[in-house]
Amino acid sequence: MAIKIIVAGPRGRMGKEAVHMIHNTEDFALTACLDHKNEGMKLSDLEAFQDDLNVPVYTDIEKCFSEQQADVFVDLTVPEAAYKHTKAALNHQIRPVIGTTGYTEEQLEELKQLAKEKQTGCIIAPNFAVGAVLMMKFAKMAASYFPDVEIIEKHHDQKLDAPSGTAKKTAELIQEARSPKKQGHPDEEETIPGARGGDFDGMRIHSMRLPGLVAHQEIVFGSAGQTLTIQHDSMNRASFMDGVKECVYQVMDMDELIYGLENIL
């Protein structure tokens, strides 16, 4: 039997890719979409969608979840909306697969407790690209040998949060493998505020936002006489869909919240 899926933000860049992936996956069935407009329309009525995407569009999440018997809710929108959507999905015991970054520690803890209470699986992944997950794993391995490290992440200029969720997750993994360390000269001074990037446990994170970029990150480690750079580039948003697909399969067998794709691969 096909896994029934609701998608939030179908008109967004990532939402369109998710709709396309679900529609072309034999085991999946797109049952509805959640949008901030176009209530009562069919997805096929909207520009850029195929005629056979005859699924309803909702603006009211409670109405959507009440009327549609879905298994999984996929949200690749923005943090403010995704947090509310995730809570609503869990309360309806619909399994969320969330690719939005920017959650606070308090929000994540609240959602973990709610997933546990409802015994409903939930996956929140800062990055669905398998290569990006491997990049983070390799960075944690390297941090045991190279404690001096800086992270440079580059995204399109419409991204709302900085640093990216992937950069923060990378820093957290590195933190597990290295002791806190203040890097650079002890008397270092920024003549332009922010020139050295954000400080996370002594390591620096730099964010670039430019048109033409999609999602890119490099982690640069330094030691006496050598540097090591681990880099990942997503050239288009299709690169994230294999990870989304895997999460939809895996979340069906979960009864708790998992944060990070690396925990299910």
N, C-alpha and C positions, 0 to 999 in steps of 0.2 A: 504494500500500500504506500502511496506517495506521501512524503512529508509535506504537510500544509504550512505555507509560509506567508506572513504579512511583512511587507517592506515599508519602512519609513523613508520619506524624502525621495520618491521615485524620479523626480525631475532634476535632482542634483547629479553631479558628475559620478560619484560613487554609487548613488542609488540606481542610476541608469545601468551601470555595469552589473549590479546585483540582480536587477530585473531580468537583464539579458541572460545572465548565468543560470538563474532559477528556471527561466522559460526553456532553456536548452538542456536542462538536466533531467533525465528520465525519471529519477526517483523523487523529484520535487514538484510541487504544485503551488503556484502563486494564487492565493485566495483573495487578497485585498491589498490596498496600499493606503498609507497614512500620509496626508499632505496638509499644508497650511491653507490651501484653497482647493477649489474644484470639487467641493462636496456634491455627492450625488452623481458625478460623472463616471464614465468608464475610462480605464487607463487607455484604451484604444482611441478614445476621443481626443486625447492630448497629442500635441505635435511630437513627432519623433518616435512614436510607439506603433507597433505592428497592429494590424486590424484584428488579429486573433487574441490579443491581450484584453479579453472581455471581462476584466475584474473591476469591482467597485472601488472608488476613491472616497476616503473618509477624511474629515477634518477633526472629528470628535473621537478621541482615542477610546473612551469608555464605550461609546456606541459601536465602534469598530470591533473591539474585543468581545463585546456582548453578543453581537450578531454573527461573528465569524468564528467557527470552530477551528482555530489554528493550533499547530504544534509549536511553531517557532516564530519569533519576531526578530527581524533583522533591521538594525538601526545603524546607519552610517552618516548621521547628520551632524549636529552641533552639541556641545556638552550640556547646555541648559535644557534643551529639549530631550536629549537622550536620557538624562537622569530621571526626569519625570516619566518618560516612556518606559524605562526599565522597571521602575516601581509599579507602574500600572500593569505591565505584562506579568510580573511576578505575582501580583495580587490576583490575576486571572489565571495563574498557573500556566501561562504561555512562556516557553523557554526563550529568553533573550540572547541574541548573538550581537554584541555591540562593538563597533569599530571606532567609536568616538573617543577622543582623548580629552583630558582636562578635568577629570573627576578629582575631587579632594579626597584626602585620606578618610575624612569623616563620612563622606558620601559612599565610598567603597565599603567601609565597615558596616554602614547601615544596610546597604544592598546585600552584603554577605549574610547578615543576620536574617534579612527577609527571605532570601533564597533558602536558607536552612530551615526557617519556620515553615515555609510553603513546600519544602522538599522538592524544589523545582530547579533544574539546571540552568546555569547562566554562564556565558563566557564573555568577558570584556578583554579585548585585545588591542593594545596600542598600535599594532601593525600586523596585518594579515599576510604580508609577503613572507614566504618561507625563507627566502634569502636573508631578509632583515632579521628574522629570529636567529638564524645561524650566526649572523654578524654579532648579535648580542651575546650569544653563547661563547663565541671565540674571544670576544672582548673580556669576558669574565675570566677565561682561562689565561689570557695574556696579562691581566692585571696582577696576578700572583708574582709575576717576574718583572713587570714594568709599572711601578707605582705612580710614575709621572705621566699624566694623560690629559688630553683635552678632546672635547667632542664638538664637531662642527655639523650642524644639521641644516639642510637647505630645502625649502618648500615653496610652492606657488604663493603668490602675493594675496590670495584670498583666504589663506589659513588664519584662523582667529587666535589660536593659543601659541605661546612661545615660552620656553622651548617646547618642542613636540613631545607627545607622549612616548614615542620611541626613544628619544634622547634621555628623558627622565628615567625610563625603564632601564636603559643601558647603564646610566649612572648608578642606579640602585643595585644592579647586578655587579658592577665593578666595585661598589662599596662593600659588598659581601666578601670580596677577595683581597682587599687592600686595607691597610690601616689609614685613618684620616691623615692627610698631609697637605700643608699649605705650600703651594707651588710658586715658582718664580722667586725673584729677589725679595728678601725681607723688607727692603725699603721701597719696593715698587710703588709707583704713584700713577694713577690714571689722570692724564691731562685733559682727556675728554671722558666724562662719566660713561661707564658701560663698555669702554674700549676692550677690557679684558674678558667681557662676557659675564654670564651668571656664575655664581660660586655654589657648587654642590659638594659638600664634604671636602673642600680643598681643590677639587678639579673644576675646570672652567668649561662652560657650555656656551657655544656661539650659535645664534640663529640667523639664517639668511632668508629673506622673503623677496622673490623676484618672479615676474611673469616668465613663462617658458619652463620653469622647474615643475616637477611633480613631487617626488619624495626621495631625498638623497641624504646619506649620512656617512661621515667618516670619523673614526676614532684613531687619534694619533698618539702613540706611546713614544716616550723619549728616554734614552739611557746614554751612558757614556759612549760616544762614538757611533751611535746607531739610533734609528727610529723605526717604528713598525706602524704601518697604517692598515686598518681594516675598513673596507668601504663597501657600501651597498647602494645601488641606484635602481629605482623604479622608473622605467621610461614611460609607462602608461598605467592606467588604473586597472587594467585587466590582470596585472601582476598580483593584485590582492585577492582575486576571486578563488584561487585554489585554496587559500587559507579560510575564506568564508565558507566555502563548500565543506571542507573538513570539519569546521566548527559546527555546522548544522547537523552533520552526522553524529558527531561526538556528544553534543549537548543533549541529544535524545536519551542518552543513557546516564545522565548526571542528575544529582539531587542537591548540588551546591554550586556556589559561584567560584569560577576559576578566572584568575587575572593573568593574562599573558599566554600567547599561542605556544610558547616554549613548554608549557606545562601539560600539553596534550599531544605533542608530536612524539 
